[in-house]
Amino acid sequence: MARRTKAEAAATREALLDAAEEVFLERGVARTSLEQIAREAGVTRGAVYWHFKNKADLFRAMLLRVRMPFEELVEEIGDPGLAERPLEAICQACHRGFARLEQPRYRRVHAILIHHCETFGEIDPLAMQNEIAQEACGALIEYFTAAARMGHLRHDLSPEVAARLLQATLGGLFHDWLRNHEHFSLVERGTQLVDTQLMLLAQAPESP
């Protein structure tokens, strides 16, 4: 019985997060009440407070479902040899991230964070976006540093500059795609841009 109750509680929590996505996307975060989310999920408002302290707590939980730490993307590739090919690791992780972001849930939640969330109370969307960006940039700097140490990065580029160049490309691409996701494939365009930029950032092989 306890196992069933635990499973039901987990299902209710997921239903609330699903409902929050739908209502936040339609109404915006500031104009959405917990009562509206409960109604969308088909539960009582008390059930919301059983799982979440407040709307900010629910919002953060919704974001956590789509977080993609760079290291996890690399680990999912499952190629231990990537440790010796840091530029290839960056490339493959970006490809995997693009495929993940094209999934409806990932697109919806990021659209909410960037386009449907105002600063209020305990929710600061700009701070949350900055946290995600800084985490990604930090990981990129580590991989570009490894590439420089191995002689794979252009000698006239620092790892920090290389990381910020790629991050600027990724950020611009992602914002364009969120505004026009029906007009082009993030996977196709992202793959083309990242592959091209990494080729330009790599040290050219020495002539024989």
N, C-alpha and C positions, 0 to 999 in steps of 0.2 A: 504493500500500500504506500509506504514512504517513497519507494522508487517511482510509483505512478504519480504521486503528488509532486515530486521534484520535476518529473518530465512535463507535467501540466504547467507548472510554474515557469519552466524554461520556454514552453510554447507561448504562454501569455506574454512573457517578456519580448519574444521575437515578434509577436503580433503587434505589440505596442510600438516597437521600433519601425516595423513596416508601415504602420499607420502614420507615425510621425513623418516618415519620408513623404508620404502622399500629401498630407495636410501642409507640411512646411513648404513643399514645392508649389502647392496651389495658392496658399495664402501668405506665405512669408513667415519667418520664425517669430517675429515680434507680434504679429497679429493672430497667432495661433495660441489657443488655450489648451491646458492639459485636459479639460473636459471635452473639447473637440477631438483630441487624439483618442481619448477613451471611447468616445462614441464611434469613431471610425474603426477602432479595433473591436468593438462589440463587448466592451467590459466596463466596469464601474470606474469612477475617478479614484476610488480607494485602491483599486488594483494598480493604478499608475504609481501612487505613493508607496505601495508595497515594494515596488521594484526600483523607483527613482526618487531621489530627494526632492527634485524640482525640475523645471524645464531645462535648465542648464545641464544638469546631470544626465538627463535623457538625451540631450543634443550631443554631448560628448560621447555617450555610448553609441549613438548612431554613427559618429565619425570613426570610432574605433573599429567598427565592422568593415571599414574600407581602407584602413591604414595599410600602407605597403612599404615597410622599412626596406631600404635598398639591399641590405645584407640578406634579408629573407628572399628577395627576388633572385639574388645570385645563388643562394643555397638551393632554391627550387629547381634550378637548371640541372643540378646533380652532376656536374662535370668537375672533378677535383683538379683537373689540369688547368682550369681557369685561373688558379692562383698564380700561374706563371704567364698568364696572358691577360693582364688587367684591362687593357683596352677592349678586348673581346668580351670580358666579363661585363663591362659597362654596356657594351652594345647589346648583349643578350638580355641583360636585366631590363634595359629600356624596352626592348621588343616585348618582353613578358609583361611589363607594366602597361604598355599600350593595349595589349589584348585584354588585360584585366579592366582597364578603364572603359573599354567599349561595352562592358557588361552593364545592363540597365541600372542596377543598384549603384555601382560606382559612379556612373555618370550623374544619376539623380542627386546623390549626396554631395558631390563636389559642386554641382550646379547650385544646390541650396547654400552651401558655404560661401560661394563666391558671388552669387547673384540674388539670393533671396534671404539674406541674413543681415540684420542691422545690429549695431552695437547697443546692448542694453543689459542692465543687471550684471549677471556674472558671465555673460556671453560676449566675447570680443572676437569677431570673425577675423579681423586683421592679425591679431596676435596668434590665432590658431593657424592662419595661412603662413605667417612668418615662421612658426615653429616647424611646420611641415617642410617649408623651403630650406630652413637652416639645417634640418636633419639630412635632407637629400644632398645639399651642397657639401656638408661635412663628409658624407660617405664618398661623394665624387672626388673630393680633394684627396682622400686616402688612396683611392684607386689610381688617380693620376700621379700621386707621389710615388706609388709603386712602379708605375709605368716609366716615370722619369728615372728612377733608380736603375731600371733594367735597360735604359737607353731606347725605350719605345716611344717616348714623347718628344716632340720637336724640341731641340736644344734651346731655341729662343723663346720658349713659353714656360712660365712657371706653372706648377700644378694648380695653384689658386686661380690663375687667369683661365686656364683650360677648363676648370670646373665651372667657373662663372659664365664662360662662353656657352658651354653646353646647357647649363641651367637656364640661361636666358632664352636659348632656342626652345627648350622644353616648355618653359612657362608661356612663351608667346604662342607656341603651337597649341598648347592645351586650352588657353583662353579663347583662341580662334575657334577651336573645335567645339567647345561648350556653347558658343554662340551659334554655330552652324553645323551641329553634329549630323544633320541629315544631308549635308552637302558634300562631305568627304569622309573617308575612312581614316581614323586616327592611326590605325595599324599601318596602312599603306603609306600615308604621307609621313608619319613619324619615323617609320623604318627608313624611308628614303633620306630624310633630313639628318637623322642621327648617324646613319652609315656614312653619309657624305661628310658630315662635320668631323667624325672621328678619323676619317681618312686624311682630312686636312690637318688634324692635330697630331697625327702620328709622324714619327721621324721616318723620312724616306730611307729605304735600304741603300747602303753604300754601293756605288758602282764597282763592278769587278775590275 
